[in-house]
């Protein structure tokens, strides 16, 4: 099954469509041994968004939902998520990001093959309608695209 990856994301005031796409892209990863820690950093979060996140946590045991009592900002929210993480690896996710289906699988392969402490990815910028703006996908290792 592989090592557990803890994916940490903070939600503040993003559109529900973005959050749904983001969550689905993590829960639909080809690498499935994950815990998805979502920190709500907005006590007044839109009810529809909060209900979606709560329902997702109820229906998928990999989702851990944490609620801040007050807005503390992105860094403190992520640190709270990291403190709750149980994984051998931590992966970052933003509430308006969409991960390619094999993102985590490729990242863990690179980490373990190269004995790296940190990996990043390429990115593709899209507009609100999903149209390509700029960017690239893939990972570079020692300036070599793999």
C-alpha positions as CSV (number, residue, x, y, z in Angstrom):
1,X,0.0,0.0,0.0
2,X,2.9,2.4,0.5
3,X,3.6,5.1,3.1
4,X,0.9,7.3,4.3
5,X,0.9,10.8,2.8
6,X,-0.8,13.6,4.7
7,X,-2.3,16.2,2.4
8,X,-2.9,19.5,4.2
9,X,-5.2,22.3,2.9
10,X,-6.7,25.4,4.5
11,X,-10.0,26.8,3.5
12,X,-10.9,30.4,4.0
13,X,-13.4,32.0,1.6
14,X,-12.9,30.2,-1.7
15,X,-15.8,29.4,-4.1
16,X,-17.5,26.1,-3.5
17,X,-16.9,25.0,-7.1
18,X,-13.1,25.5,-6.6
19,X,-13.2,23.6,-3.3
20,X,-15.1,20.7,-4.8
21,X,-12.7,20.5,-7.7
22,X,-9.7,20.7,-5.3
23,X,-11.1,18.0,-2.9
24,X,-12.1,15.7,-5.7
25,X,-8.7,15.9,-7.3
26,X,-7.0,14.7,-4.0
27,X,-9.6,12.1,-3.1
28,X,-9.3,10.7,-6.7
29,X,-5.6,10.3,-6.7
30,X,-4.0,7.1,-8.0
31,X,-2.1,6.9,-4.8
32,X,-4.8,6.2,-2.2
33,X,-2.9,5.8,1.1
34,X,-3.6,9.4,2.2
35,X,-5.2,11.4,4.9
36,X,-6.6,14.7,3.8
37,X,-6.5,17.3,6.5
38,X,-8.7,20.3,5.8
39,X,-8.5,23.2,8.1
40,X,-11.4,25.7,8.1
41,X,-9.9,29.1,8.9
42,X,-13.2,31.0,8.7
43,X,-15.7,30.6,11.6
44,X,-18.3,32.3,9.3
45,X,-17.6,30.0,6.4
46,X,-20.5,29.8,3.9
47,X,-22.9,27.2,5.1
48,X,-23.0,25.3,1.7
49,X,-19.2,25.0,1.8
50,X,-19.1,23.8,5.4
51,X,-21.8,21.2,4.8
52,X,-20.0,20.0,1.7
53,X,-16.8,19.5,3.7
54,X,-18.6,17.9,6.6
55,X,-20.4,15.5,4.3
56,X,-17.2,14.7,2.5
57,X,-15.5,13.9,5.9
58,X,-18.4,11.6,6.8
59,X,-18.4,9.7,3.6
60,X,-14.6,9.4,3.2
61,X,-12.7,8.2,6.2
62,X,-9.4,9.7,4.8
63,X,-10.7,13.2,5.4
64,X,-9.9,15.0,8.7
65,X,-11.8,18.3,9.2
66,X,-10.5,20.8,11.6
67,X,-12.2,24.1,12.5
68,X,-10.3,27.1,13.8
69,X,-12.3,29.1,16.5
70,X,-11.1,32.3,14.8
71,X,-9.3,33.3,11.6
72,X,-5.6,32.8,12.2
73,X,-4.3,33.0,8.6
74,X,-2.9,30.5,6.2
75,X,0.5,29.8,7.9
76,X,-1.0,29.0,11.3
77,X,-3.8,27.0,9.8
78,X,-1.3,24.9,7.8
79,X,0.9,24.4,10.9
80,X,-2.2,23.2,12.7
81,X,-2.9,20.7,9.9
82,X,0.7,19.6,9.9
83,X,0.7,19.1,13.7
84,X,-2.3,16.7,13.2
85,X,-0.7,14.8,10.4
86,X,0.2,11.1,10.7
87,X,1.8,10.6,7.4
88,X,5.4,9.8,6.5
89,X,5.2,12.7,4.0
90,X,3.3,16.0,3.9
91,X,1.8,17.3,0.7
92,X,0.5,20.9,0.4
93,X,-2.7,21.8,-1.4
94,X,-4.6,25.0,-1.9
95,X,-8.3,25.2,-1.9
96,X,-8.3,26.6,-5.4
97,X,-5.8,24.0,-6.8
98,X,-6.5,20.9,-8.9
99,X,-4.0,18.1,-8.7
100,X,-3.4,15.8,-11.6
101,X,-4.5,12.2,-10.9
102,X,-1.0,10.8,-10.5
103,X,0.5,13.8,-8.6
104,X,1.1,12.1,-5.3
105,X,2.2,8.8,-6.9
106,X,4.9,10.6,-8.9
107,X,6.0,12.7,-6.0
108,X,6.4,9.7,-3.6
109,X,8.3,7.8,-6.3
110,X,10.7,10.6,-6.8
111,X,11.1,11.1,-3.0
112,X,11.9,7.5,-2.4
113,X,14.0,6.8,-5.5
114,X,16.2,9.9,-5.0
115,X,16.1,10.0,-1.2
116,X,15.0,13.6,-1.4
117,X,13.6,15.7,1.5
118,X,11.5,17.9,-0.7
119,X,9.9,17.8,-4.2
120,X,7.8,20.3,-6.1
121,X,5.8,20.2,-9.2
122,X,5.1,22.2,-12.3
123,X,1.9,24.1,-12.6
124,X,-0.6,25.0,-15.1
125,X,-2.5,28.3,-14.7
126,X,-6.1,28.2,-15.7
127,X,-8.8,30.8,-15.6
128,X,-12.2,30.5,-13.8
129,X,-13.6,28.6,-16.8
130,X,-10.7,26.0,-16.9
131,X,-9.0,27.5,-19.9
132,X,-5.2,27.3,-20.1
133,X,-3.4,30.5,-19.3
134,X,0.3,29.4,-18.9
135,X,2.6,27.0,-17.1
136,X,3.8,23.4,-17.5
137,X,3.3,20.1,-15.8
138,X,5.9,17.6,-14.6
139,X,8.7,17.5,-12.1
140,X,12.3,18.5,-12.5
141,X,15.0,16.6,-10.7
142,X,18.5,18.1,-10.8
143,X,17.3,20.2,-13.8
144,X,16.2,17.0,-15.7
145,X,12.5,16.7,-16.5
146,X,11.2,13.3,-15.7
